[in-house]
Amino acid sequence: MDRNLANKGGAETSGPDLFQDVVSYALLGDHRTATPADRATSAWIGRRLEQAGLDVFFFPWRLRQFFVERAELVVEARARECLPLWFPRPTGPEPVRAPLVFVREEKDFSKAEDRVALVKFNDRVVRPDSDHGPLIAGLAEHGARAVVGFNASFSGEIMANNVAAPFSQTPWPVPVVQVGAQERLSLIEAAGRGAEASVLVTGRDEPDVEAANVVGRLSRGPSYIVVSTPQSGWFRCAGERGSGVALFLALARFAALLPSSGPSWLFLSNSGHELDNMGMHRLLDSGQVPAPGDVLCWLHLGASIAVHGWRHNGRFLEKSGPSTATNLVTVPAFLPLLERSFEDVPIITPRTGEAAGELGGVMAEGYRAFGFFGGHYFFHGPSDGPESTGPELLEPVGRALVRTLTQVLREAGKGSRTPSE
């Protein structure tokens, strides 16, 4: 390997600098698609890519979106943190007030008439084959006035459900809110007492709003290296999204310093992740991304790349070392290279196999791809702040990625399509 080439990634993958980008990303706010925070994120990423020397343009696309103003659940005079399940059905300015009833299974649907139904969601993504659709539709048909749902999470907080088509653009028949699993027992007990629940969901249902992916380009040779990351999510998403965004920006700086005789680079930051990966789908369908045969490799920086594990020590929550829940999945051609590049990052073991999320979509299109996805303690929750990750976790992953891409470049320079020794 060309040591001079590999060393170009040193300063760009500095742990403190990577972590500062995570902090900056989190401070922009809750990153839901097409919200002011999401639009500010697109602008911020665009500026950072321009500062690195890339040519930047924005890829706008349209969607129906709901902008939450208030989401409230009150039971027995106690407010519980909640989030509407997408796509929201608002209550109007006055809350739905009705006795709370716990519905365990379909044969109990009749108990929900003129009630607020409390249910457990067994699936964590709302999709056509998940339990959300039949469950909510059945409760609404039996006269439920609203639904309160919880599912399991490590932290006990809300674990917001990503939403696939057609649910991502179709309101539920009644208002539905999600609560954290930590509320499960107290709400079940309140339902047993016939306590009144008050559910309020207000906001703007906008039929046609704009979100924007960010595209950064270094135009060089006829072949491409593509680097992509999702930029949107339900909350601040510092560990879930911020780690990938920080590595994305670092690799753009690395690529900008390389000789102009190599391949071209394309950096794609996509909104719409939590809504069926909508931004990535729109971009792939646009014809503006190079064909698989023109792409040397595609690196996708998905969820929870370099995050802490957490444990309760009996009194409070503490860090328990790096999380081992990060997946690094690759097409077979890149597996030996990734095993070498990540040999000093023992918490990440590259493997072949099925990939989730946007990476799965890229692989299904036939691209020579590898990338990350996973979860962590605060995944999809309101407490996913910068403390979910740290400089000491980000830097080794950044350096391993620089080693990987350097080897891809080396092999491309030799005329080889498959990385090898």
C-alpha positions as a Markdown table, in Angstrom:
| # | Residue | x | y | z |
|---|---|---|---|---|
| 1 | Met | 0.0 | 0.0 | 0.0 |
| 2 | Asp | 1.1 | 3.5 | -0.8 |
| 3 | Arg | 2.0 | 4.9 | 2.7 |
| 4 | Asn | 1.8 | 8.5 | 1.6 |
| 5 | Leu | -1.7 | 7.9 | 0.3 |
| 6 | Ala | -2.8 | 6.2 | 3.5 |
| 7 | Asn | -1.3 | 8.9 | 5.7 |
| 8 | Lys | -3.5 | 11.5 | 4.0 |
| 9 | Gly | -6.4 | 10.2 | 6.2 |
| 10 | Gly | -4.6 | 11.0 | 9.5 |
| 11 | Ala | -5.8 | 14.5 | 10.3 |
| 12 | Glu | -9.1 | 14.1 | 8.6 |
| 13 | Thr | -10.0 | 11.2 | 10.9 |
| 14 | Ser | -9.0 | 12.8 | 14.2 |
| 15 | Gly | -11.3 | 11.6 | 17.0 |
| 16 | Pro | -11.9 | 15.0 | 18.5 |
| 17 | Asp | -12.7 | 16.5 | 15.1 |
| 18 | Leu | -15.1 | 13.7 | 14.3 |
| 19 | Phe | -16.8 | 14.0 | 17.7 |
| 20 | Gln | -17.2 | 17.8 | 17.2 |
| 21 | Asp | -19.1 | 17.1 | 14.0 |
| 22 | Val | -21.4 | 14.7 | 15.9 |
| 23 | Val | -22.0 | 17.5 | 18.4 |
| 24 | Ser | -22.7 | 20.0 | 15.7 |
| 25 | Tyr | -25.1 | 17.6 | 14.0 |
| 26 | Ala | -27.0 | 16.9 | 17.2 |
| 27 | Leu | -27.3 | 20.6 | 18.0 |
| 28 | Leu | -29.3 | 21.2 | 14.8 |
| 29 | Gly | -32.3 | 19.6 | 16.6 |
| 30 | Asp | -34.7 | 16.7 | 15.8 |
| 31 | His | -33.9 | 15.6 | 12.3 |
| 32 | Arg | -37.3 | 14.5 | 10.9 |
| 33 | Thr | -37.5 | 14.8 | 7.2 |
| 34 | Ala | -38.3 | 18.2 | 5.7 |
| 35 | Thr | -38.4 | 19.9 | 9.1 |
| 36 | Pro | -36.5 | 23.2 | 9.7 |
| 37 | Ala | -33.8 | 21.1 | 11.4 |
| 38 | Asp | -33.5 | 18.7 | 8.5 |
| 39 | Arg | -33.3 | 21.6 | 6.0 |
| 40 | Ala | -30.6 | 23.2 | 8.2 |
| 41 | Thr | -28.8 | 19.9 | 8.2 |
| 42 | Ser | -28.7 | 19.8 | 4.4 |
| 43 | Ala | -27.4 | 23.3 | 4.3 |
| 44 | Trp | -24.7 | 22.6 | 7.0 |
| 45 | Ile | -23.5 | 19.4 | 5.2 |
| 46 | Gly | -23.5 | 21.3 | 1.9 |
| 47 | Arg | -21.3 | 24.0 | 3.4 |
| 48 | Arg | -18.9 | 21.5 | 4.9 |
| 49 | Leu | -18.5 | 19.7 | 1.6 |
| 50 | Glu | -17.9 | 23.0 | -0.2 |
| 51 | Gln | -15.2 | 23.9 | 2.3 |
| 52 | Ala | -13.5 | 20.6 | 1.7 |
| 53 | Gly | -13.3 | 21.5 | -2.0 |
| 54 | Leu | -16.2 | 19.4 | -3.5 |
| 55 | Asp | -18.7 | 20.6 | -6.1 |
| 56 | Val | -22.0 | 20.6 | -4.3 |
| 57 | Phe | -25.6 | 20.6 | -5.4 |
| 58 | Phe | -28.9 | 19.7 | -3.8 |
| 59 | Phe | -31.3 | 17.1 | -5.0 |
| 60 | Pro | -34.8 | 18.3 | -3.9 |
| 61 | Trp | -37.8 | 16.0 | -3.7 |
| 62 | Arg | -41.4 | 16.2 | -2.6 |
| 63 | Leu | -43.5 | 14.4 | 0.0 |
| 64 | Arg | -46.5 | 14.7 | 2.3 |
| 65 | Gln | -45.3 | 15.4 | 5.8 |
| 66 | Phe | -46.8 | 16.1 | 9.3 |
| 67 | Phe | -45.2 | 18.8 | 11.4 |
| 68 | Val | -46.0 | 18.1 | 15.1 |
| 69 | Glu | -46.9 | 21.1 | 17.3 |
| 70 | Arg | -48.1 | 19.2 | 20.4 |
| 71 | Ala | -48.2 | 15.5 | 21.3 |
| 72 | Glu | -49.5 | 14.8 | 24.8 |
| 73 | Leu | -50.7 | 11.8 | 26.7 |
| 74 | Val | -52.1 | 12.4 | 30.2 |
| 75 | Val | -53.3 | 9.6 | 32.5 |
| 76 | Glu | -54.4 | 10.2 | 36.1 |
| 77 | Ala | -53.0 | 13.7 | 36.0 |
| 78 | Arg | -49.6 | 12.5 | 34.9 |
| 79 | Ala | -48.1 | 13.5 | 31.5 |
| 80 | Arg | -46.2 | 10.7 | 29.7 |
| 81 | Glu | -43.7 | 11.5 | 26.9 |
| 82 | Cys | -45.2 | 10.4 | 23.5 |
| 83 | Leu | -44.7 | 10.7 | 19.8 |
| 84 | Pro | -47.3 | 10.2 | 17.1 |
| 85 | Leu | -47.0 | 7.1 | 15.0 |
| 86 | Trp | -46.5 | 8.0 | 11.4 |
| 87 | Phe | -48.4 | 9.1 | 9.5 |
| 88 | Pro | -50.3 | 11.0 | 12.2 |
| 89 | Arg | -54.0 | 11.5 | 12.5 |
| 90 | Pro | -54.4 | 14.7 | 14.5 |
| 91 | Thr | -57.0 | 14.9 | 17.3 |
| 92 | Gly | -57.9 | 18.5 | 16.5 |
| 93 | Pro | -57.5 | 21.3 | 19.1 |
| 94 | Glu | -59.3 | 19.3 | 21.8 |
| 95 | Pro | -57.8 | 16.1 | 23.1 |
| 96 | Val | -59.5 | 12.7 | 22.9 |
| 97 | Arg | -60.7 | 11.8 | 26.4 |
| 98 | Ala | -61.9 | 8.3 | 27.2 |
| 99 | Pro | -61.3 | 5.4 | 29.6 |
| 100 | Leu | -58.0 | 3.5 | 28.9 |
| 101 | Val | -58.3 | -0.2 | 28.2 |
| 102 | Phe | -55.5 | -2.7 | 27.7 |
| 103 | Val | -56.1 | -4.8 | 24.6 |
| 104 | Arg | -53.9 | -7.9 | 24.5 |
| 105 | Glu | -55.1 | -9.7 | 21.4 |
| 106 | Glu | -57.6 | -9.6 | 18.6 |
| 107 | Lys | -60.5 | -11.3 | 20.5 |
| 108 | Asp | -60.4 | -8.3 | 22.9 |
| 109 | Phe | -61.0 | -5.7 | 20.2 |
| 110 | Ser | -64.6 | -5.2 | 21.2 |
| 111 | Lys | -63.4 | -3.9 | 24.6 |
| 112 | Ala | -62.0 | -0.9 | 22.8 |
| 113 | Glu | -65.3 | 0.7 | 21.8 |
| 114 | Asp | -65.4 | 4.3 | 22.9 |
| 115 | Arg | -62.1 | 3.8 | 24.7 |
| 116 | Val | -58.4 | 4.7 | 24.3 |
| 117 | Ala | -56.8 | 1.4 | 23.5 |
| 118 | Leu | -53.4 | 0.5 | 25.0 |
| 119 | Val | -51.4 | -2.0 | 23.0 |
| 120 | Lys | -48.0 | -3.6 | 22.6 |
| 121 | Phe | -46.4 | -3.3 | 19.1 |
| 122 | Asn | -44.5 | -6.5 | 18.4 |
| 123 | Asp | -42.7 | -5.0 | 15.3 |
| 124 | Arg | -40.3 | -2.0 | 15.3 |
| 125 | Val | -40.8 | -1.0 | 11.7 |
| 126 | Val | -44.3 | -0.1 | 10.3 |
| 127 | Arg | -44.5 | -2.0 | 7.1 |
| 128 | Pro | -47.2 | -3.9 | 5.2 |
| 129 | Asp | -46.4 | -7.2 | 6.9 |
| 130 | Ser | -46.0 | -5.8 | 10.5 |
| 131 | Asp | -48.7 | -6.0 | 13.2 |
| 132 | His | -49.4 | -2.2 | 13.2 |
| 133 | Gly | -51.8 | -2.0 | 10.3 |
| 134 | Pro | -54.2 | -4.9 | 11.2 |
| 135 | Leu | -54.0 | -4.0 | 14.9 |
| 136 | Ile | -54.8 | -0.3 | 14.5 |
| 137 | Ala | -57.4 | -0.9 | 11.8 |
| 138 | Gly | -59.1 | -3.5 | 13.9 |
| 139 | Leu | -59.3 | -1.3 | 16.9 |
| 140 | Ala | -60.7 | 1.6 | 14.9 |
| 141 | Glu | -63.3 | -0.7 | 13.3 |
| 142 | His | -64.4 | -1.7 | 16.8 |
| 143 | Gly | -64.8 | 1.9 | 17.9 |
| 144 | Ala | -61.5 | 2.8 | 19.6 |
| 145 | Arg | -61.2 | 6.6 | 19.8 |
| 146 | Ala | -57.3 | 6.6 | 19.9 |
| 147 | Val | -54.5 | 4.1 | 20.4 |
| 148 | Val | -51.4 | 4.2 | 22.7 |
| 149 | Gly | -48.7 | 1.8 | 21.8 |
| 150 | Phe | -45.4 | 0.7 | 23.3 |
| 151 | Asn | -42.6 | -1.7 | 22.2 |
| 152 | Ala | -39.5 | -2.9 | 23.8 |
| 153 | Ser | -36.3 | -0.8 | 24.0 |
| 154 | Phe | -33.1 | -1.0 | 26.0 |
| 155 | Ser | -33.5 | 2.4 | 27.5 |
| 156 | Gly | -37.2 | 2.1 | 28.3 |
| 157 | Glu | -37.8 | 5.3 | 26.4 |
| 158 | Ile | -39.9 | 5.8 | 23.2 |
| 159 | Met | -38.3 | 3.8 | 20.4 |
| 160 | Ala | -39.8 | 5.5 | 17.4 |
| 161 | Asn | -40.9 | 3.2 | 14.6 |
| 162 | Asn | -39.6 | 3.8 | 11.1 |
| 163 | Val | -42.4 | 3.7 | 8.5 |
| 164 | Ala | -42.5 | 2.0 | 5.1 |
| 165 | Ala | -44.9 | 2.7 | 2.2 |
| 166 | Pro | -47.8 | 3.1 | 2.1 |
| 167 | Phe | -48.0 | 4.0 | 5.8 |
| 168 | Ser | -45.4 | 6.7 | 5.5 |
| 169 | Gln | -47.9 | 8.9 | 3.6 |
| 170 | Thr | -51.3 | 7.6 | 4.8 |
| 171 | Pro | -52.8 | 8.8 | 8.1 |
| 172 | Trp | -54.0 | 6.2 | 10.6 |
| 173 | Pro | -57.8 | 6.0 | 11.0 |
| 174 | Val | -57.6 | 7.2 | 14.6 |
| 175 | Pro | -54.9 | 9.2 | 16.5 |
| 176 | Val | -52.0 | 6.9 | 17.5 |
| 177 | Val | -49.1 | 7.8 | 19.9 |
| 178 | Gln | -46.1 | 5.8 | 20.9 |
| 179 | Val | -44.8 | 5.7 | 24.5 |
| 180 | Gly | -41.7 | 4.2 | 26.1 |
| 181 | Ala | -41.7 | 0.7 | 27.5 |
| 182 | Gln | -40.9 | 2.2 | 30.9 |
| 183 | Glu | -44.6 | 3.4 | 31.0 |
| 184 | Arg | -46.0 | -0.1 | 30.3 |
| 185 | Leu | -46.7 | -1.3 | 33.8 |
| 186 | Ser | -48.1 | 1.9 | 35.1 |
| 187 | Leu | -50.4 | 2.3 | 32.1 |
| 188 | Ile | -51.6 | -1.3 | 32.3 |
| 189 | Glu | -52.4 | -0.8 | 36.0 |
| 190 | Ala | -54.2 | 2.5 | 35.2 |
| 191 | Ala | -56.2 | 0.7 | 32.5 |
| 192 | Gly | -57.2 | -1.9 | 35.0 |
| 193 | Arg | -58.7 | 0.9 | 37.1 |
| 194 | Gly | -60.6 | 2.3 | 34.2 |
| 195 | Ala | -58.6 | 5.6 | 34.4 |
| 196 | Glu | -59.3 | 8.3 | 31.9 |
| 197 | Ala | -56.7 | 9.0 | 29.2 |
| 198 | Ser | -56.3 | 12.2 | 27.3 |
| 199 | Val | -54.6 | 12.1 | 23.9 |
| 200 | Leu | -53.7 | 15.2 | 22.0 |
| 201 | Val | -52.0 | 15.4 | 18.6 |
| 202 | Thr | -51.9 | 18.7 | 16.8 |
| 203 | Gly | -49.8 | 20.0 | 13.9 |
| 204 | Arg | -49.8 | 20.7 | 10.2 |
| 205 | Asp | -50.5 | 18.1 | 7.6 |
| 206 | Glu | -48.7 | 19.5 | 4.5 |
| 207 | Pro | -49.5 | 17.6 | 1.3 |
| 208 | Asp | -46.6 | 18.8 | -0.7 |
| 209 | Val | -43.3 | 19.9 | 1.0 |
| 210 | Glu | -39.7 | 19.7 | 0.0 |
| 211 | Ala | -36.8 | 17.8 | 1.4 |
| 212 | Ala | -33.3 | 17.9 | -0.1 |
| 213 | Asn | -30.5 | 15.4 | -0.4 |
| 214 | Val | -27.0 | 16.8 | -0.6 |
| 215 | Val | -24.6 | 15.7 | -3.4 |
| 216 | Gly | -20.9 | 16.4 | -3.4 |
| 217 | Arg | -18.7 | 15.5 | -6.4 |
| 218 | Leu | -15.1 | 15.4 | -7.2 |
| 219 | Ser | -14.9 | 15.0 | -11.0 |
| 220 | Arg | -11.8 | 13.0 | -12.0 |
| 221 | Gly | -11.7 | 9.7 | -13.8 |
| 222 | Pro | -14.5 | 7.8 | -15.5 |
| 223 | Ser | -15.0 | 5.4 | -12.6 |
| 224 | Tyr | -16.5 | 6.3 | -9.2 |
| 225 | Ile | -16.3 | 5.7 | -5.5 |
| 226 | Val | -19.6 | 6.5 | -3.9 |
| 227 | Val | -20.0 | 7.3 | -0.2 |
| 228 | Ser | -23.5 | 7.7 | 1.2 |
| 229 | Thr | -25.1 | 8.4 | 4.6 |
| 230 | Pro | -28.7 | 9.0 | 5.8 |
| 231 | Gln | -29.1 | 12.4 | 7.5 |
| 232 | Ser | -32.6 | 12.3 | 8.9 |
| 233 | Gly | -34.3 | 10.5 | 11.9 |
| 234 | Trp | -36.8 | 11.0 | 14.6 |
| 235 | Phe | -34.8 | 12.8 | 17.3 |
| 236 | Arg | -31.3 | 14.2 | 17.6 |
| 237 | Cys | -29.9 | 10.9 | 16.4 |
| 238 | Ala | -26.3 | 11.7 | 17.5 |
| 239 | Gly | -25.2 | 8.0 | 17.8 |
| 240 | Glu | -27.6 | 6.7 | 15.2 |
| 241 | Arg | -26.9 | 9.3 | 12.4 |
| 242 | Gly | -24.2 | 11.6 | 13.7 |
| 243 | Ser | -21.4 | 9.1 | 13.8 |
| 244 | Gly | -22.0 | 8.3 | 10.1 |
| 245 | Val | -22.4 | 12.0 | 9.1 |
| 246 | Ala | -19.1 | 12.8 | 10.9 |
| 247 | Leu | -17.2 | 9.9 | 9.1 |
| 248 | Phe | -18.9 | 11.0 | 5.8 |
| 249 | Leu | -17.5 | 14.5 | 6.1 |
| 250 | Ala | -14.1 | 13.2 | 7.1 |
| 251 | Leu | -13.9 | 11.0 | 4.1 |
| 252 | Ala | -14.8 | 13.9 | 1.9 |
| 253 | Arg | -11.9 | 15.8 | 3.2 |
| 254 | Phe | -9.7 | 12.8 | 2.7 |
| 255 | Ala | -10.8 | 12.4 | -0.9 |
| 256 | Ala | -10.3 | 16.0 | -1.7 |
| 257 | Leu | -6.6 | 15.8 | -0.9 |
| 258 | Leu | -6.0 | 12.9 | -3.2 |
| 259 | Pro | -4.3 | 13.2 | -6.7 |
| 260 | Ser | -6.7 | 14.2 | -9.4 |
| 261 | Ser | -5.6 | 11.3 | -11.6 |
| 262 | Gly | -7.8 | 8.8 | -9.7 |
| 263 | Pro | -11.5 | 7.9 | -9.9 |
| 264 | Ser | -14.2 | 10.4 | -9.4 |
| 265 | Trp | -16.0 | 10.6 | -6.0 |
| 266 | Leu | -19.7 | 11.0 | -5.2 |
| 267 | Phe | -20.8 | 11.9 | -1.7 |
| 268 | Leu | -24.6 | 11.5 | -1.0 |
| 269 | Ser | -26.3 | 12.6 | 2.1 |
| 270 | Asn | -30.0 | 11.5 | 2.0 |
| 271 | Ser | -33.0 | 12.7 | 3.9 |
| 272 | Gly | -36.2 | 10.6 | 4.2 |
| 273 | His | -34.5 | 7.7 | 6.0 |
| 274 | Glu | -37.2 | 7.2 | 8.7 |
| 275 | Leu | -39.9 | 7.3 | 6.0 |
| 276 | Asp | -39.1 | 4.3 | 3.9 |
| 277 | Asn | -35.6 | 5.5 | 2.9 |
| 278 | Met | -37.5 | 7.9 | 0.6 |
| 279 | Gly | -34.6 | 10.2 | -0.3 |
| 280 | Met | -32.3 | 7.4 | -1.3 |
| 281 | His | -35.0 | 5.8 | -3.4 |
| 282 | Arg | -35.8 | 9.1 | -5.2 |
| 283 | Leu | -32.1 | 9.6 | -6.0 |
| 284 | Leu | -31.5 | 6.1 | -7.3 |
| 285 | Asp | -34.6 | 6.4 | -9.5 |
| 286 | Ser | -33.5 | 9.8 | -10.9 |
| 287 | Gly | -30.8 | 8.4 | -13.1 |
| 288 | Gln | -28.2 | 10.8 | -11.6 |
| 289 | Val | -26.2 | 8.1 | -9.9 |
| 290 | Pro | -23.6 | 6.2 | -11.9 |
| 291 | Ala | -24.5 | 2.8 | -13.1 |
| 292 | Pro | -23.2 | -0.2 | -11.0 |
| 293 | Gly | -20.6 | -1.0 | -13.7 |
| 294 | Asp | -19.1 | 2.4 | -13.3 |
| 295 | Val | -18.7 | 2.2 | -9.5 |
| 296 | Leu | -15.5 | 0.7 | -8.0 |
| 297 | Cys | -17.1 | 0.6 | -4.6 |
| 298 | Trp | -20.0 | 2.1 | -2.7 |
| 299 | Leu | -19.6 | 2.7 | 1.0 |
| 300 | His | -22.8 | 3.3 | 3.0 |
| 301 | Leu | -22.4 | 4.9 | 6.5 |
| 302 | Gly | -25.6 | 3.7 | 8.2 |
| 303 | Ala | -26.8 | 3.6 | 11.7 |
| 304 | Ser | -24.9 | 3.4 | 15.0 |
| 305 | Ile | -21.4 | 2.9 | 13.6 |
| 306 | Ala | -19.2 | 3.8 | 16.7 |
| 307 | Val | -21.3 | 3.9 | 19.8 |
| 308 | His | -21.0 | 3.0 | 23.5 |
| 309 | Gly | -22.6 | 0.1 | 25.3 |
| 310 | Trp | -24.4 | 0.9 | 28.5 |
| 311 | Arg | -25.4 | -0.9 | 31.7 |
| 312 | His | -27.1 | -0.3 | 35.0 |
| 313 | Asn | -24.7 | -0.7 | 37.9 |
| 314 | Gly | -27.6 | -0.9 | 40.5 |
| 315 | Arg | -27.8 | 2.8 | 41.0 |
| 316 | Phe | -27.3 | 4.6 | 37.7 |
| 317 | Leu | -26.5 | 4.1 | 34.1 |
| 318 | Glu | -22.8 | 3.8 | 33.0 |
| 319 | Lys | -20.8 | 3.1 | 29.9 |
| 320 | Ser | -19.8 | -0.5 | 29.4 |
| 321 | Gly | -17.3 | -0.2 | 26.6 |
| 322 | Pro | -17.9 | -0.1 | 22.8 |
| 323 | Ser | -21.2 | -1.5 | 21.6 |
| 324 | Thr | -20.9 | -4.8 | 19.7 |
| 325 | Ala | -24.2 | -4.4 | 17.9 |
| 326 | Thr | -22.7 | -2.6 | 14.8 |
| 327 | Asn | -23.0 | -4.6 | 11.6 |
| 328 | Leu | -20.5 | -4.2 | 8.7 |
| 329 | Val | -21.8 | -6.1 | 5.7 |
| 330 | Thr | -20.2 | -6.4 | 2.4 |
| 331 | Val | -20.4 | -8.1 | -1.0 |
| 332 | Pro | -18.0 | -11.1 | -1.0 |
| 333 | Ala | -15.3 | -9.3 | -3.1 |
| 334 | Phe | -14.5 | -6.8 | -0.3 |
| 335 | Leu | -14.5 | -9.2 | 2.6 |
| 336 | Pro | -10.8 | -10.1 | 2.8 |
| 337 | Leu | -9.9 | -6.4 | 2.4 |
| 338 | Leu | -12.3 | -5.3 | 5.2 |
| 339 | Glu | -11.0 | -8.1 | 7.5 |
| 340 | Arg | -7.5 | -6.7 | 7.1 |
| 341 | Ser | -8.5 | -3.1 | 7.5 |
| 342 | Phe | -10.6 | -3.6 | 10.6 |
| 343 | Glu | -8.3 | -6.1 | 12.3 |
| 344 | Asp | -7.5 | -3.5 | 15.0 |
| 345 | Val | -11.2 | -2.6 | 15.5 |
| 346 | Pro | -12.2 | -5.8 | 17.3 |
| 347 | Ile | -15.8 | -4.7 | 18.0 |
| 348 | Ile | -16.6 | -4.7 | 14.3 |
| 349 | Thr | -16.4 | -8.0 | 12.4 |
| 350 | Pro | -17.0 | -7.7 | 8.6 |
| 351 | Arg | -19.3 | -10.3 | 7.1 |
| 352 | Thr | -21.3 | -11.1 | 4.0 |
| 353 | Gly | -25.0 | -11.7 | 4.0 |
| 354 | Glu | -28.2 | -9.7 | 4.0 |
| 355 | Ala | -28.1 | -6.0 | 4.7 |
| 356 | Ala | -30.7 | -3.7 | 6.2 |
| 357 | Gly | -32.0 | -0.3 | 5.2 |
| 358 | Glu | -30.4 | 1.8 | 2.5 |
| 359 | Leu | -27.4 | -0.5 | 2.2 |
| 360 | Gly | -29.7 | -3.4 | 1.3 |
| 361 | Gly | -31.3 | -1.3 | -1.4 |
| 362 | Val | -27.9 | -0.3 | -2.8 |
| 363 | Met | -26.8 | -4.0 | -2.9 |
| 364 | Ala | -30.1 | -5.0 | -4.5 |
| 365 | Glu | -29.3 | -2.6 | -7.4 |
| 366 | Gly | -26.1 | -4.5 | -8.1 |
| 367 | Tyr | -23.5 | -2.1 | -6.7 |
| 368 | Arg | -20.2 | -3.4 | -5.2 |
| 369 | Ala | -21.1 | -2.1 | -1.8 |
| 370 | Phe | -20.2 | -2.5 | 1.9 |
| 371 | Gly | -21.4 | -0.5 | 4.9 |
| 372 | Phe | -22.9 | -0.3 | 8.3 |
| 373 | Phe | -26.2 | -0.6 | 10.1 |
| 374 | Gly | -27.1 | -1.4 | 13.7 |
| 375 | Gly | -28.7 | -0.2 | 16.9 |
| 376 | His | -27.7 | 0.9 | 20.4 |
| 377 | Tyr | -29.0 | 1.7 | 23.8 |
| 378 | Phe | -30.7 | 5.0 | 22.9 |
| 379 | Phe | -31.5 | 4.0 | 19.3 |
| 380 | His | -34.5 | 5.9 | 17.9 |
| 381 | Gly | -35.0 | 7.6 | 21.2 |
| 382 | Pro | -35.1 | 11.1 | 22.5 |
| 383 | Ser | -31.9 | 10.7 | 24.6 |
| 384 | Asp | -29.6 | 9.8 | 21.7 |
| 385 | Gly | -27.2 | 12.7 | 22.3 |
| 386 | Pro | -23.5 | 13.1 | 21.6 |
| 387 | Glu | -22.7 | 11.0 | 24.7 |
| 388 | Ser | -23.8 | 8.0 | 22.7 |
| 389 | Thr | -20.4 | 8.1 | 21.0 |
| 390 | Gly | -16.9 | 9.5 | 21.6 |
| 391 | Pro | -13.6 | 10.4 | 19.9 |
| 392 | Glu | -12.0 | 7.2 | 21.0 |
| 393 | Leu | -14.7 | 5.1 | 19.2 |
| 394 | Leu | -14.9 | 7.2 | 16.0 |
| 395 | Glu | -11.2 | 7.5 | 15.2 |
| 396 | Pro | -10.3 | 3.8 | 14.8 |
| 397 | Val | -13.3 | 3.3 | 12.5 |
| 398 | Gly | -12.3 | 6.4 | 10.4 |
| 399 | Arg | -8.7 | 5.1 | 10.1 |
| 400 | Ala | -10.0 | 1.7 | 9.1 |
| 401 | Leu | -12.2 | 3.2 | 6.4 |
| 402 | Val | -9.3 | 5.3 | 5.0 |
| 403 | Arg | -7.2 | 2.1 | 4.9 |
| 404 | Thr | -10.0 | 0.3 | 3.0 |
| 405 | Leu | -10.5 | 3.1 | 0.4 |
| 406 | Thr | -6.8 | 3.5 | 0.0 |
| 407 | Gln | -6.5 | -0.1 | -1.0 |
| 408 | Val | -9.5 | 0.2 | -3.4 |
| 409 | Leu | -7.6 | 3.1 | -5.0 |
| 410 | Arg | -4.4 | 1.2 | -5.2 |
| 411 | Glu | -6.1 | -1.7 | -6.9 |
| 412 | Ala | -7.9 | 0.6 | -9.3 |
| 413 | Gly | -4.6 | 2.1 | -10.2 |
| 414 | Lys | -3.3 | -1.3 | -11.1 |
| 415 | Gly | -6.3 | -2.0 | -13.3 |
| 416 | Ser | -7.8 | -4.6 | -10.9 |
| 417 | Arg | -11.6 | -4.6 | -10.2 |
| 418 | Thr | -11.3 | -6.8 | -7.0 |
| 419 | Pro | -9.2 | -5.7 | -4.0 |
| 420 | Ser | -6.5 | -8.3 | -3.2 |
| 421 | Glu | -3.1 | -8.5 | -1.7 |
